[in-house]
Amino acid sequence: MSSPTIQTDLQDVWLPDEPDAVFSALLPALGKVLECDRCFLYLRNPESKMGMVPYCWIRSDEIPTVLDSDWKAEPESLPEEDPLFAAALRTEASVFVEDVETADPKVVNLAFEQREFGHRALIHAHLCQDGQLWGILQPCVFGQPRVWTDLDHTVIDQVVQKITPLAIAYIQTAATESEAEI
């Protein structure tokens, strides 16, 4: 990471190399680095299409949290209702939305975003490997648009590369520990 501040803020996140510890430390650090209001991590098993949001950081209590530590089936209609999720399923590059209110409807379903998340700007970072979606990291801003800088793009690209294997390990461990197929 190029900025000394970013290096300082994120350097300790990666030690130890254990998914729960990394994710717990990463979200507040990433929220600080990106100056976001909320950052959450959606994890999913691409085979069973079960997912959950076990990690969420919020800047203040005024920001709604998105937490769900129970595995749930993804609604079959989700890819049709949410173009961002459809792009993630196609394992396309992460999407940086500066303003959900003015974004192309082919990229963002405004009504869905407002109803489900309430944010104004977001990064929809796709955790993919071997043509499969394993998770989505979503930093976001409320109340105003946000221009995502080249540095923001670089940070997200580097973070996604580092956490994708950890997300896969987390999901595979959860699947082997659970009696239900995740």
C-alpha positions as CSV (number, residue, x, y, z in Angstrom):
1,M,0.0,0.0,0.0
2,S,1.5,3.3,-1.0
3,S,0.4,5.7,1.7
4,P,2.2,5.5,5.1
5,T,-1.1,6.2,6.9
6,I,-2.8,3.3,5.1
7,Q,0.2,1.0,5.8
8,T,0.0,2.0,9.5
9,D,-3.8,1.6,9.6
10,L,-3.9,-1.8,7.9
11,Q,-0.5,-3.4,8.7
12,D,-1.6,-5.2,11.9
13,V,-4.9,-6.5,10.4
14,W,-3.1,-9.4,8.7
15,L,-1.5,-10.8,11.8
16,P,-2.4,-13.5,12.7
17,D,-3.5,-15.1,9.5
18,E,-6.8,-16.3,10.9
19,P,-10.1,-15.4,9.2
20,D,-12.1,-14.3,12.3
21,A,-9.3,-12.1,13.7
22,V,-8.5,-10.6,10.3
23,F,-12.1,-9.8,9.5
24,S,-12.8,-8.3,13.0
25,A,-9.7,-6.1,12.7
26,L,-10.1,-5.3,9.0
27,L,-13.6,-3.6,8.9
28,P,-12.9,-0.8,11.4
29,A,-9.4,-0.2,9.9
30,L,-10.8,-0.2,6.3
31,G,-13.6,2.1,7.4
32,K,-11.0,4.6,8.8
33,V,-8.8,4.4,5.7
34,L,-11.7,4.8,3.2
35,E,-13.5,7.3,5.5
36,C,-16.7,5.3,5.3
37,D,-19.8,5.1,7.5
38,R,-20.3,1.4,7.4
39,C,-18.3,-1.6,6.2
40,F,-19.7,-5.2,6.1
41,L,-18.7,-8.6,4.8
42,Y,-21.2,-10.9,3.2
43,L,-19.9,-14.5,3.0
44,R,-21.5,-17.2,0.9
45,N,-21.1,-20.8,-0.1
46,P,-21.3,-20.8,-4.0
47,E,-22.4,-24.4,-4.1
48,S,-25.4,-24.2,-1.7
49,K,-26.1,-20.5,-2.3
50,M,-26.3,-19.9,1.4
51,G,-24.9,-16.7,2.8
52,M,-24.6,-14.5,5.9
53,V,-23.2,-11.2,7.2
54,P,-21.0,-12.1,10.2
55,Y,-19.0,-8.9,10.3
56,C,-20.2,-5.3,10.2
57,W,-18.5,-2.1,11.4
58,I,-20.4,1.2,11.8
59,R,-18.8,4.6,12.4
60,S,-21.6,5.7,14.7
61,D,-24.9,4.5,16.2
62,E,-26.9,6.5,13.7
63,I,-25.8,4.2,11.0
64,P,-27.9,1.0,10.6
65,T,-26.0,-2.2,11.1
66,V,-26.1,-5.1,8.7
67,L,-25.5,-8.3,10.7
68,D,-26.8,-11.7,10.2
69,S,-24.8,-14.6,11.6
70,D,-27.2,-17.3,10.5
71,W,-26.7,-19.0,7.1
72,K,-29.7,-18.3,4.9
73,A,-30.6,-19.3,1.3
74,E,-30.1,-16.5,-1.1
75,P,-33.5,-15.5,-2.7
76,E,-33.7,-16.9,-6.3
77,S,-34.9,-13.5,-7.4
78,L,-31.8,-11.6,-6.0
79,P,-29.8,-11.5,-9.3
80,E,-32.8,-10.1,-11.2
81,E,-33.6,-7.6,-8.4
82,D,-30.0,-6.5,-7.7
83,P,-27.7,-5.8,-10.7
84,L,-24.7,-5.4,-8.3
85,F,-25.3,-9.0,-7.0
86,A,-25.7,-10.3,-10.5
87,A,-22.4,-8.7,-11.5
88,A,-20.8,-10.3,-8.5
89,L,-22.2,-13.7,-9.4
90,R,-20.7,-13.3,-12.9
91,T,-17.4,-12.6,-11.0
92,E,-17.0,-9.2,-12.6
93,A,-14.7,-6.6,-11.2
94,S,-15.7,-4.8,-8.1
95,V,-18.1,-1.9,-8.6
96,F,-17.5,1.6,-7.2
97,V,-20.8,3.5,-7.0
98,E,-20.4,7.2,-6.4
99,D,-24.1,8.0,-6.1
100,V,-26.9,5.4,-6.0
101,E,-29.4,8.1,-6.9
102,T,-27.8,8.9,-10.2
103,A,-26.1,5.6,-11.1
104,D,-27.1,3.7,-14.3
105,P,-30.1,1.5,-13.5
106,K,-28.3,-1.3,-15.3
107,V,-25.7,-1.1,-12.5
108,V,-27.7,-0.1,-9.5
109,N,-31.4,-0.7,-8.6
110,L,-32.1,2.5,-6.7
111,A,-35.2,1.2,-5.0
112,F,-33.5,-2.0,-3.8
113,E,-30.5,-0.2,-2.5
114,Q,-32.6,2.3,-0.6
115,R,-34.9,-0.3,0.9
116,E,-32.2,-2.9,1.8
117,F,-29.2,-0.7,2.7
118,G,-30.0,3.0,2.8
119,H,-26.5,4.1,1.7
120,R,-25.7,6.8,-0.9
121,A,-22.3,5.6,-2.2
122,L,-20.7,2.2,-2.0
123,I,-18.0,-0.2,-3.1
124,H,-19.3,-3.6,-4.0
125,A,-16.1,-5.6,-3.8
126,H,-16.3,-9.2,-5.1
127,L,-14.4,-12.0,-3.4
128,C,-14.1,-14.5,-6.3
129,Q,-12.0,-17.5,-7.1
130,D,-12.1,-20.0,-9.9
131,G,-15.2,-18.4,-11.4
132,Q,-17.2,-18.5,-8.1
133,L,-18.4,-15.8,-5.8
134,W,-17.4,-16.4,-2.2
135,G,-18.3,-13.0,-0.7
136,I,-18.9,-9.3,-1.0
137,L,-17.0,-6.6,1.0
138,Q,-19.1,-3.5,1.1
139,P,-17.8,-0.2,2.4
140,C,-20.4,2.6,2.1
141,V,-21.2,6.2,2.8
142,F,-24.6,7.6,3.9
143,G,-26.2,10.9,3.2
144,Q,-24.0,12.2,0.3
145,P,-22.3,11.0,-2.8
146,R,-18.7,9.9,-2.7
147,V,-16.0,10.1,-5.4
148,W,-13.8,7.0,-5.0
149,T,-10.2,7.8,-5.7
150,D,-7.5,5.8,-7.4
151,L,-6.1,5.1,-4.0
152,D,-9.5,3.7,-2.8
153,H,-9.5,1.4,-5.8
154,T,-6.0,0.2,-5.1
155,V,-6.8,-0.4,-1.4
156,I,-9.9,-2.4,-2.3
157,D,-8.0,-4.4,-4.9
158,Q,-5.3,-5.3,-2.4
159,V,-7.7,-6.1,0.4
160,V,-9.8,-8.3,-1.8
161,Q,-6.7,-10.3,-2.9
162,K,-5.7,-10.8,0.7
163,I,-9.1,-11.7,2.2
164,T,-10.5,-13.9,-0.6
165,P,-8.5,-17.0,0.6
166,L,-9.5,-16.3,4.2
167,A,-13.2,-16.0,3.2
168,I,-13.0,-19.4,1.5
169,A,-11.3,-20.9,4.5
170,Y,-13.9,-19.5,6.8
171,I,-16.8,-20.8,4.7
172,Q,-15.2,-24.2,4.2
173,T,-14.5,-24.5,8.0
174,A,-18.1,-23.5,8.7
175,A,-19.4,-26.1,6.3
176,T,-17.4,-28.9,7.8
177,E,-18.4,-27.8,11.4
178,S,-22.1,-27.6,10.5
179,E,-24.5,-30.5,10.3
180,A,-26.5,-28.5,7.8
181,E,-25.0,-28.1,4.3
182,I,-23.9,-24.5,4.0
